[in-house]
Amino acid sequence: MTALVVYLAAGTLFGFVITKAEVISWFRIQEMFRFQGVHMFGVFATALPTAIVTVQALKRMRLRAFGGEPIGIAPKVMGTGARYAVGGVIFGLGWALTGACPGPLFALLGGGDTVILAAILAALAGTWTYGRLRHLLPH
């Protein structure tokens, strides 16, 4: 139960931060895709070093999850670039069409933008489809 409260608080904080930073703004996202504004690029430029430092801290501090199990990040074998290019194009098209990447979908819903339910349902359908077809795809 304690973990659930912590996760709920972290998710609420995340939603608050991305809302205040205008990361969930359709107009900011369109600005980025049209190269008319640098706001979102600044967000990415901040997020990347933050992620690098956080992952390195997790690895070096050997932190444990709430249940006591170690938090481990398995090394990833990098394949050819084709799968990343195709996945990136699909992700980018969905992002450009809906004006939202997966992170802010629920923040938008929580903010009262009920039209985003269509994007949430599409994301769930895409995830389900990937799960069904994963064994047929090159990994």
C-alpha positions in Angstrom: 0.0 0.0 0.0 2.9 2.4 0.8 4.4 1.8 -2.6 1.0 2.6 -4.3 0.8 5.9 -2.4 4.4 6.8 -3.4 3.7 5.9 -7.1 0.5 7.9 -7.0 2.3 10.9 -5.6 5.1 10.6 -8.1 2.7 10.4 -11.0 0.7 13.4 -9.7 4.0 15.4 -9.4 5.0 14.3 -12.9 1.7 15.4 -14.3 1.9 18.7 -12.5 5.4 19.4 -13.8 4.7 18.5 -17.4 1.5 20.6 -17.3 3.3 23.6 -15.9 6.2 23.2 -18.3 3.7 23.2 -21.1 5.0 19.8 -22.3 1.4 18.6 -22.8 0.5 21.6 -24.9 -0.6 20.7 -28.4 0.6 24.1 -29.6 4.1 23.6 -28.2 4.3 20.2 -29.8 3.2 21.6 -33.2 5.8 24.4 -32.8 8.5 21.8 -32.3 7.5 19.7 -35.3 7.4 22.8 -37.5 10.7 24.1 -36.2 9.0 27.3 -35.1 10.0 27.2 -31.4 12.7 25.8 -29.2 10.7 25.2 -26.0 10.4 21.4 -26.4 14.0 21.1 -27.6 15.0 22.8 -24.3 12.9 20.3 -22.4 14.7 17.4 -24.1 18.1 19.0 -23.6 17.3 19.1 -19.9 15.8 15.6 -19.7 18.7 13.8 -21.4 21.4 14.8 -18.9 19.0 14.3 -16.0 18.3 10.7 -17.2 22.0 10.0 -17.6 22.8 11.1 -14.1 19.8 9.3 -12.7 20.6 6.0 -14.4 24.3 6.2 -13.3 23.2 7.0 -9.7 20.9 3.9 -9.7 23.7 1.7 -11.0 26.3 3.0 -8.5 24.2 3.3 -5.4 22.7 -0.2 -5.8 19.3 1.0 -4.6 16.6 -1.4 -3.8 12.9 -1.3 -4.7 10.2 -1.1 -2.0 9.9 -4.9 -1.9 13.7 -5.1 -1.2 14.7 -6.5 -4.5 17.7 -4.9 -6.2 17.0 -2.4 -9.1 19.0 -3.7 -12.0 19.3 -2.4 -15.6 20.3 -5.2 -17.9 22.8 -4.3 -20.7 21.1 -4.1 -24.0 22.4 -5.6 -27.2 22.0 -2.9 -29.9 20.8 -4.3 -33.2 20.6 -2.7 -36.6 19.2 0.8 -37.0 16.2 -0.3 -39.1 14.0 -1.3 -36.2 14.7 1.9 -34.4 14.1 4.0 -37.5 10.7 2.2 -38.2 9.7 2.5 -34.5 10.7 6.1 -34.4 8.7 7.0 -37.5 5.6 5.2 -36.1 6.1 6.9 -32.7 6.7 10.3 -34.3 3.7 10.1 -36.6 1.4 9.2 -33.7 2.9 12.1 -31.7 2.5 14.6 -34.5 -1.1 13.4 -35.3 -2.4 13.4 -31.8 -0.2 16.2 -30.3 0.7 14.0 -27.4 3.4 11.4 -26.7 2.5 8.5 -24.2 3.7 10.4 -21.1 1.2 13.3 -21.1 -1.8 11.3 -22.3 -3.2 10.8 -18.8 -2.1 14.3 -17.7 -4.2 15.7 -20.5 -7.1 13.5 -19.5 -6.7 14.6 -15.9 -6.7 18.2 -17.1 -10.1 17.7 -18.6 -9.2 17.2 -22.2 -11.5 14.3 -22.8 -10.9 14.2 -26.5 -7.5 12.6 -25.7 -9.5 9.4 -24.9 -9.3 8.6 -28.6 -5.5 8.8 -28.5 -5.4 6.7 -25.3 -7.6 4.0 -26.9 -5.4 4.1 -30.0 -2.2 3.7 -27.9 -3.8 0.8 -26.1 -4.8 -0.8 -29.4 -1.3 -0.3 -30.8 0.3 -1.8 -27.6 -2.1 -4.8 -27.9 -1.3 -5.2 -31.6 2.4 -5.1 -30.9 2.0 -7.8 -28.2 0.2 -10.0 -30.6 2.7 -9.5 -33.5 5.9 -9.3 -31.5 7.0 -12.9 -32.3 6.7 -12.1 -36.0 8.8 -8.9 -35.8 12.6 -8.7 -36.1 14.1 -8.0 -32.7 
